[in-house]
Amino acid sequence: MKSKPSKNNNGPGPAQPTPELVSRAQIEKRAHEIWLAAGCPHGDDLGHWLQAEREAQKGRAGEAGRERPSISA
């Protein structure tokens, strides 16, 4: 009787979230918060999502500005 080959668990570990996935999760969470704050209306999910995306883009632009070292003349 042949034995089954064992699984090789030495391969790469669980996939790490990429920045895109993290951003999507943040946008999803913020869109849900916006929906709740609006009273849970039906039919404006795209508007809530787009608002959350705009807020995330503004946040990233602000973070990028803070990360740059200041140059003294």
Biopython code that builds the backbone (N, CA, C, O; Angstrom):
import numpy as np
from Bio.PDB.StructureBuilder import StructureBuilder

atoms = [
    (1, "MET", "N", (0.846, -1.179, 0.000)),
    (1, "MET", "CA", (0.000, 0.000, 0.000)),
    (1, "MET", "C", (0.895, 1.247, 0.000)),
    (1, "MET", "O", (1.826, 1.357, 0.798)),
    (2, "LYS", "N", (0.601, 2.165, -0.893)),
    (2, "LYS", "CA", (1.386, 3.382, -0.977)),
    (2, "LYS", "C", (0.889, 4.399, 0.034)),
    (2, "LYS", "O", (-0.314, 4.523, 0.263)),
    (3, "SER", "N", (1.810, 5.119, 0.633)),
    (3, "SER", "CA", (1.391, 6.165, 1.565)),
    (3, "SER", "C", (1.211, 7.470, 0.796)),
    (3, "SER", "O", (1.884, 7.721, -0.203)),
    (4, "LYS", "N", (0.311, 8.271, 1.273)),
    (4, "LYS", "CA", (0.061, 9.572, 0.649)),
    (4, "LYS", "C", (1.223, 10.503, 0.970)),
    (4, "LYS", "O", (1.721, 10.519, 2.096)),
    (5, "PRO", "N", (1.649, 11.272, -0.019)),
    (5, "PRO", "CA", (2.701, 12.236, 0.284)),
    (5, "PRO", "C", (2.187, 13.275, 1.270)),
    (5, "PRO", "O", (1.041, 13.721, 1.203)),
    (6, "SER", "N", (3.065, 13.640, 2.176)),
    (6, "SER", "CA", (2.639, 14.631, 3.166)),
    (6, "SER", "C", (2.649, 16.016, 2.548)),
    (6, "SER", "O", (3.411, 16.292, 1.621)),
    (7, "LYS", "N", (1.803, 16.874, 3.065)),
    (7, "LYS", "CA", (1.758, 18.254, 2.589)),
    (7, "LYS", "C", (3.027, 18.963, 3.005)),
    (7, "LYS", "O", (3.517, 18.773, 4.118)),
    (8, "ASN", "N", (3.549, 19.763, 2.132)),
    (8, "ASN", "CA", (4.730, 20.545, 2.449)),
    (8, "ASN", "C", (4.276, 21.863, 3.058)),
    (8, "ASN", "O", (3.779, 22.738, 2.349)),
    (9, "ASN", "N", (4.441, 22.005, 4.336)),
    (9, "ASN", "CA", (4.034, 23.223, 5.028)),
    (9, "ASN", "C", (5.176, 24.224, 5.139)),
    (9, "ASN", "O", (5.089, 25.198, 5.887)),
    (10, "ASN", "N", (6.240, 23.979, 4.392)),
    (10, "ASN", "CA", (7.384, 24.874, 4.448)),
    (10, "ASN", "C", (7.298, 25.982, 3.404)),
    (10, "ASN", "O", (8.224, 26.784, 3.287)),
    (11, "GLY", "N", (6.221, 26.043, 2.655)),
    (11, "GLY", "CA", (6.058, 27.057, 1.615)),
    (11, "GLY", "C", (5.777, 28.411, 2.226)),
    (11, "GLY", "O", (5.858, 28.585, 3.442)),
    (12, "PRO", "N", (5.450, 29.358, 1.387)),
    (12, "PRO", "CA", (5.162, 30.701, 1.910)),
    (12, "PRO", "C", (3.980, 30.673, 2.871)),
    (12, "PRO", "O", (3.047, 29.884, 2.717)),
    (13, "GLY", "N", (4.041, 31.532, 3.837)),
    (13, "GLY", "CA", (2.988, 31.606, 4.839)),
    (13, "GLY", "C", (1.743, 32.260, 4.275)),
    (13, "GLY", "O", (1.619, 32.424, 3.061)),
    (14, "PRO", "N", (0.820, 32.635, 5.146)),
    (14, "PRO", "CA", (-0.406, 33.272, 4.686)),
    (14, "PRO", "C", (-0.081, 34.572, 3.955)),
    (14, "PRO", "O", (0.885, 35.263, 4.277)),
    (15, "ALA", "N", (-0.899, 34.879, 2.982)),
    (15, "ALA", "CA", (-0.676, 36.086, 2.188)),
    (15, "ALA", "C", (-0.782, 37.319, 3.075)),
    (15, "ALA", "O", (-1.691, 37.451, 3.894)),
    (16, "GLN", "N", (0.166, 38.202, 2.886)),
    (16, "GLN", "CA", (0.150, 39.464, 3.629)),
    (16, "GLN", "C", (-0.733, 40.448, 2.881)),
    (16, "GLN", "O", (-0.715, 40.474, 1.651)),
    (17, "PRO", "N", (-1.507, 41.261, 3.598)),
    (17, "PRO", "CA", (-2.350, 42.223, 2.907)),
    (17, "PRO", "C", (-1.501, 43.247, 2.171)),
    (17, "PRO", "O", (-0.519, 43.759, 2.708)),
    (18, "THR", "N", (-1.886, 43.534, 0.951)),
    (18, "THR", "CA", (-1.173, 44.543, 0.176)),
    (18, "THR", "C", (-1.752, 45.902, 0.509)),
    (18, "THR", "O", (-2.857, 45.980, 1.047)),
    (19, "PRO", "N", (-1.038, 46.979, 0.202)),
    (19, "PRO", "CA", (-1.593, 48.310, 0.476)),
    (19, "PRO", "C", (-2.962, 48.524, -0.166)),
    (19, "PRO", "O", (-3.817, 49.200, 0.407)),
    (20, "GLU", "N", (-3.180, 47.938, -1.379)),
    (20, "GLU", "CA", (-4.472, 48.099, -2.035)),
    (20, "GLU", "C", (-5.583, 47.451, -1.225)),
    (20, "GLU", "O", (-6.671, 48.011, -1.094)),
    (21, "LEU", "N", (-5.306, 46.254, -0.672)),
    (21, "LEU", "CA", (-6.321, 45.560, 0.104)),
    (21, "LEU", "C", (-6.601, 46.301, 1.411)),
    (21, "LEU", "O", (-7.748, 46.401, 1.847)),
    (22, "VAL", "N", (-5.561, 46.807, 2.015)),
    (22, "VAL", "CA", (-5.749, 47.548, 3.252)),
    (22, "VAL", "C", (-6.576, 48.793, 2.966)),
    (22, "VAL", "O", (-7.485, 49.122, 3.728)),
    (23, "SER", "N", (-6.270, 49.482, 1.881)),
    (23, "SER", "CA", (-7.027, 50.678, 1.522)),
    (23, "SER", "C", (-8.481, 50.331, 1.247)),
    (23, "SER", "O", (-9.385, 51.059, 1.657)),
    (24, "ARG", "N", (-8.710, 49.217, 0.551)),
    (24, "ARG", "CA", (-10.083, 48.811, 0.254)),
    (24, "ARG", "C", (-10.839, 48.540, 1.561)),
    (24, "ARG", "O", (-12.000, 48.923, 1.704)),
    (25, "ALA", "N", (-10.179, 47.885, 2.501)),
    (25, "ALA", "CA", (-10.831, 47.593, 3.780)),
    (25, "ALA", "C", (-11.128, 48.882, 4.532)),
    (25, "ALA", "O", (-12.178, 49.006, 5.163)),
    (26, "GLN", "N", (-10.216, 49.835, 4.469)),
    (26, "GLN", "CA", (-10.443, 51.115, 5.137)),
    (26, "GLN", "C", (-11.587, 51.867, 4.483)),
    (26, "GLN", "O", (-12.418, 52.461, 5.170)),
    (27, "ILE", "N", (-11.633, 51.842, 3.147)),
    (27, "ILE", "CA", (-12.718, 52.514, 2.425)),
    (27, "ILE", "C", (-14.046, 51.852, 2.752)),
    (27, "ILE", "O", (-15.048, 52.532, 2.978)),
    (28, "GLU", "N", (-14.053, 50.521, 2.776)),
    (28, "GLU", "CA", (-15.280, 49.790, 3.095)),
    (28, "GLU", "C", (-15.795, 50.154, 4.487)),
    (28, "GLU", "O", (-16.990, 50.374, 4.685)),
    (29, "LYS", "N", (-14.875, 50.212, 5.440)),
    (29, "LYS", "CA", (-15.262, 50.552, 6.817)),
    (29, "LYS", "C", (-15.809, 51.973, 6.878)),
    (29, "LYS", "O", (-16.831, 52.219, 7.519)),
    (30, "ARG", "N", (-15.129, 52.913, 6.212)),
    (30, "ARG", "CA", (-15.569, 54.313, 6.240)),
    (30, "ARG", "C", (-16.900, 54.475, 5.522)),
    (30, "ARG", "O", (-17.754, 55.233, 5.982)),
    (31, "ALA", "N", (-17.096, 53.780, 4.401)),
    (31, "ALA", "CA", (-18.369, 53.853, 3.677)),
    (31, "ALA", "C", (-19.508, 53.355, 4.567)),
    (31, "ALA", "O", (-20.610, 53.905, 4.542)),
    (32, "HIS", "N", (-19.238, 52.321, 5.344)),
    (32, "HIS", "CA", (-20.254, 51.803, 6.259)),
    (32, "HIS", "C", (-20.570, 52.824, 7.343)),
    (32, "HIS", "O", (-21.731, 53.009, 7.707)),
    (33, "GLU", "N", (-19.534, 53.490, 7.862)),
    (33, "GLU", "CA", (-19.754, 54.538, 8.870)),
    (33, "GLU", "C", (-20.599, 55.679, 8.299)),
    (33, "GLU", "O", (-21.492, 56.197, 8.970)),
    (34, "ILE", "N", (-20.306, 56.066, 7.053)),
    (34, "ILE", "CA", (-21.074, 57.135, 6.398)),
    (34, "ILE", "C", (-22.525, 56.708, 6.236)),
    (34, "ILE", "O", (-23.437, 57.497, 6.483)),
    (35, "TRP", "N", (-22.744, 55.456, 5.818)),
    (35, "TRP", "CA", (-24.094, 54.921, 5.650)),
    (35, "TRP", "C", (-24.854, 54.937, 6.975)),
    (35, "TRP", "O", (-26.022, 55.325, 7.022)),
    (36, "LEU", "N", (-24.187, 54.513, 8.051)),
    (36, "LEU", "CA", (-24.843, 54.523, 9.364)),
    (36, "LEU", "C", (-25.200, 55.947, 9.790)),
    (36, "LEU", "O", (-26.298, 56.199, 10.286)),
    (37, "ALA", "N", (-24.258, 56.877, 9.589)),
    (37, "ALA", "CA", (-24.488, 58.270, 9.980)),
    (37, "ALA", "C", (-25.631, 58.895, 9.185)),
    (37, "ALA", "O", (-26.307, 59.803, 9.669)),
    (38, "ALA", "N", (-25.845, 58.408, 7.962)),
    (38, "ALA", "CA", (-26.916, 58.930, 7.117)),
    (38, "ALA", "C", (-28.270, 58.304, 7.453)),
    (38, "ALA", "O", (-29.282, 58.664, 6.851)),
    (39, "GLY", "N", (-28.298, 57.383, 8.395)),
    (39, "GLY", "CA", (-29.555, 56.758, 8.793)),
    (39, "GLY", "C", (-29.860, 55.474, 8.050)),
    (39, "GLY", "O", (-31.015, 55.053, 7.996)),
    (40, "CYS", "N", (-28.862, 54.852, 7.484)),
    (40, "CYS", "CA", (-28.991, 53.557, 6.800)),
    (40, "CYS", "C", (-29.952, 53.579, 5.607)),
    (40, "CYS", "O", (-30.781, 52.681, 5.460)),
    (41, "PRO", "N", (-29.841, 54.614, 4.750)),
    (41, "PRO", "CA", (-30.756, 54.668, 3.605)),
    (41, "PRO", "C", (-30.379, 53.629, 2.539)),
    (41, "PRO", "O", (-29.219, 53.234, 2.421)),
    (42, "HIS", "N", (-31.362, 53.207, 1.783)),
    (42, "HIS", "CA", (-31.115, 52.273, 0.689)),
    (42, "HIS", "C", (-30.898, 53.062, -0.593)),
    (42, "HIS", "O", (-31.538, 54.092, -0.807)),
    (43, "GLY", "N", (-30.007, 52.587, -1.438)),
    (43, "GLY", "CA", (-29.861, 53.156, -2.764)),
    (43, "GLY", "C", (-28.741, 54.162, -2.954)),
    (43, "GLY", "O", (-28.539, 54.633, -4.074)),
    (44, "ASP", "N", (-28.002, 54.513, -1.906)),
    (44, "ASP", "CA", (-26.913, 55.468, -2.082)),
    (44, "ASP", "C", (-25.567, 54.856, -1.713)),
    (44, "ASP", "O", (-24.655, 55.555, -1.272)),
    (45, "ASP", "N", (-25.452, 53.547, -1.898)),
    (45, "ASP", "CA", (-24.211, 52.873, -1.531)),
    (45, "ASP", "C", (-23.025, 53.373, -2.352)),
    (45, "ASP", "O", (-21.925, 53.519, -1.817)),
    (46, "LEU", "N", (-23.230, 53.634, -3.632)),
    (46, "LEU", "CA", (-22.139, 54.126, -4.463)),
    (46, "LEU", "C", (-21.684, 55.507, -3.996)),
    (46, "LEU", "O", (-20.485, 55.787, -3.958)),
    (47, "GLY", "N", (-22.624, 56.359, -3.645)),
    (47, "GLY", "CA", (-22.277, 57.680, -3.132)),
    (47, "GLY", "C", (-21.471, 57.603, -1.850)),
    (47, "GLY", "O", (-20.518, 58.360, -1.667)),
    (48, "HIS", "N", (-21.845, 56.693, -0.960)),
    (48, "HIS", "CA", (-21.108, 56.521, 0.290)),
    (48, "HIS", "C", (-19.697, 56.000, 0.002)),
    (48, "HIS", "O", (-18.725, 56.440, 0.616)),
    (49, "TRP", "N", (-19.600, 55.060, -0.933)),
    (49, "TRP", "CA", (-18.297, 54.492, -1.279)),
    (49, "TRP", "C", (-17.383, 55.573, -1.861)),
    (49, "TRP", "O", (-16.218, 55.686, -1.481)),
    (50, "LEU", "N", (-17.933, 56.368, -2.795)),
    (50, "LEU", "CA", (-17.129, 57.410, -3.436)),
    (50, "LEU", "C", (-16.696, 58.473, -2.426)),
    (50, "LEU", "O", (-15.579, 58.984, -2.503)),
    (51, "GLN", "N", (-17.573, 58.806, -1.485)),
    (51, "GLN", "CA", (-17.198, 59.758, -0.445)),
    (51, "GLN", "C", (-16.061, 59.196, 0.402)),
    (51, "GLN", "O", (-15.116, 59.913, 0.730)),
    (52, "ALA", "N", (-16.150, 57.923, 0.753)),
    (52, "ALA", "CA", (-15.095, 57.291, 1.550)),
    (52, "ALA", "C", (-13.775, 57.260, 0.776)),
    (52, "ALA", "O", (-12.712, 57.462, 1.363)),
    (53, "GLU", "N", (-13.835, 57.009, -0.540)),
    (53, "GLU", "CA", (-12.622, 57.030, -1.364)),
    (53, "GLU", "C", (-11.996, 58.419, -1.385)),
    (53, "GLU", "O", (-10.780, 58.562, -1.258)),
    (54, "ARG", "N", (-12.837, 59.445, -1.548)),
    (54, "ARG", "CA", (-12.322, 60.822, -1.563)),
    (54, "ARG", "C", (-11.636, 61.151, -0.244)),
    (54, "ARG", "O", (-10.563, 61.754, -0.230)),
    (55, "GLU", "N", (-12.254, 60.758, 0.857)),
    (55, "GLU", "CA", (-11.663, 61.013, 2.168)),
    (55, "GLU", "C", (-10.330, 60.276, 2.312)),
    (55, "GLU", "O", (-9.376, 60.823, 2.866)),
    (56, "ALA", "N", (-10.261, 59.039, 1.818)),
    (56, "ALA", "CA", (-9.023, 58.262, 1.911)),
    (56, "ALA", "C", (-7.925, 58.911, 1.071)),
    (56, "ALA", "O", (-6.770, 58.965, 1.493)),
    (57, "GLN", "N", (-8.282, 59.403, -0.114)),
    (57, "GLN", "CA", (-7.292, 60.055, -0.975)),
    (57, "GLN", "C", (-6.776, 61.336, -0.335)),
    (57, "GLN", "O", (-5.582, 61.628, -0.401)),
    (58, "LYS", "N", (-7.662, 62.093, 0.277)),
    (58, "LYS", "CA", (-7.229, 63.315, 0.966)),
    (58, "LYS", "C", (-6.315, 62.957, 2.130)),
    (58, "LYS", "O", (-5.326, 63.648, 2.373)),
    (59, "GLY", "N", (-6.630, 61.901, 2.842)),
    (59, "GLY", "CA", (-5.810, 61.461, 3.968)),
    (59, "GLY", "C", (-4.430, 61.042, 3.522)),
    (59, "GLY", "O", (-3.440, 61.364, 4.179)),
    (60, "ARG", "N", (-4.351, 60.321, 2.402)),
    (60, "ARG", "CA", (-3.043, 59.904, 1.888)),
    (60, "ARG", "C", (-2.246, 61.101, 1.419)),
    (60, "ARG", "O", (-1.031, 61.144, 1.615)),
    (61, "ALA", "N", (-2.897, 62.076, 0.804)),
    (61, "ALA", "CA", (-2.187, 63.268, 0.342)),
    (61, "ALA", "C", (-1.636, 64.022, 1.546)),
    (61, "ALA", "O", (-0.518, 64.535, 1.493)),
    (62, "GLY", "N", (-2.399, 64.097, 2.621)),
    (62, "GLY", "CA", (-1.931, 64.762, 3.831)),
    (62, "GLY", "C", (-0.777, 64.020, 4.471)),
    (62, "GLY", "O", (0.166, 64.638, 4.966)),
    (63, "GLU", "N", (-0.844, 62.681, 4.467)),
    (63, "GLU", "CA", (0.239, 61.881, 5.038)),
    (63, "GLU", "C", (1.508, 62.041, 4.210)),
    (63, "GLU", "O", (2.604, 62.115, 4.765)),
    (64, "ALA", "N", (1.373, 62.096, 2.910)),
    (64, "ALA", "CA", (2.545, 62.240, 2.048)),
    (64, "ALA", "C", (3.234, 63.563, 2.312)),
    (64, "ALA", "O", (4.463, 63.637, 2.306)),
    (65, "GLY", "N", (2.466, 64.592, 2.541)),
    (65, "GLY", "CA", (3.046, 65.903, 2.824)),
    (65, "GLY", "C", (3.786, 65.923, 4.149)),
    (65, "GLY", "O", (4.798, 66.613, 4.278)),
    (66, "ARG", "N", (3.305, 65.187, 5.126)),
    (66, "ARG", "CA", (3.962, 65.145, 6.434)),
    (66, "ARG", "C", (5.235, 64.319, 6.391)),
    (66, "ARG", "O", (6.157, 64.560, 7.170)),
    (67, "GLU", "N", (5.295, 63.336, 5.480)),
    (67, "GLU", "CA", (6.446, 62.447, 5.427)),
    (67, "GLU", "C", (7.654, 63.122, 4.784)),
    (67, "GLU", "O", (8.788, 62.707, 5.023)),
    (68, "ARG", "N", (7.435, 64.138, 3.985)),
    (68, "ARG", "CA", (8.549, 64.789, 3.317)),
    (68, "ARG", "C", (9.352, 65.617, 4.303)),
    (68, "ARG", "O", (8.792, 66.370, 5.100)),
    (69, "PRO", "N", (10.643, 65.474, 4.244)),
    (69, "PRO", "CA", (11.470, 66.304, 5.139)),
    (69, "PRO", "C", (11.420, 67.749, 4.695)),
    (69, "PRO", "O", (11.353, 68.048, 3.503)),
    (70, "SER", "N", (11.455, 68.639, 5.667)),
    (70, "SER", "CA", (11.446, 70.049, 5.329)),
    (70, "SER", "C", (12.844, 70.463, 4.923)),
    (70, "SER", "O", (13.834, 69.992, 5.482)),
    (71, "ILE", "N", (12.912, 71.350, 3.944)),
    (71, "ILE", "CA", (14.195, 71.828, 3.446)),
    (71, "ILE", "C", (14.356, 73.268, 3.886)),
    (71, "ILE", "O", (13.528, 74.122, 3.571)),
    (72, "SER", "N", (15.417, 73.528, 4.610)),
    (72, "SER", "CA", (15.686, 74.886, 5.059)),
    (72, "SER", "C", (16.644, 75.547, 4.084)),
    (72, "SER", "O", (17.647, 74.960, 3.678)),
    (73, "ALA", "N", (16.317, 76.773, 3.717)),
    (73, "ALA", "CA", (17.190, 77.474, 2.771)),
    (73, "ALA", "C", (18.121, 78.407, 3.492)),
    (73, "ALA", "O", (18.930, 79.083, 2.858)),
]
sb = StructureBuilder()
sb.init_structure("model")
sb.init_model(0)
sb.init_chain("A")
sb.init_seg("    ")
for serial, (resi, resn, name, xyz) in enumerate(atoms, 1):
    if name == "N":
        sb.init_residue(resn, " ", resi, " ")
    sb.init_atom(name, np.array(xyz, "f"), 0.0, 1.0, " ", f" {name:<3s}", serial, name[0])
structure = sb.get_structure()
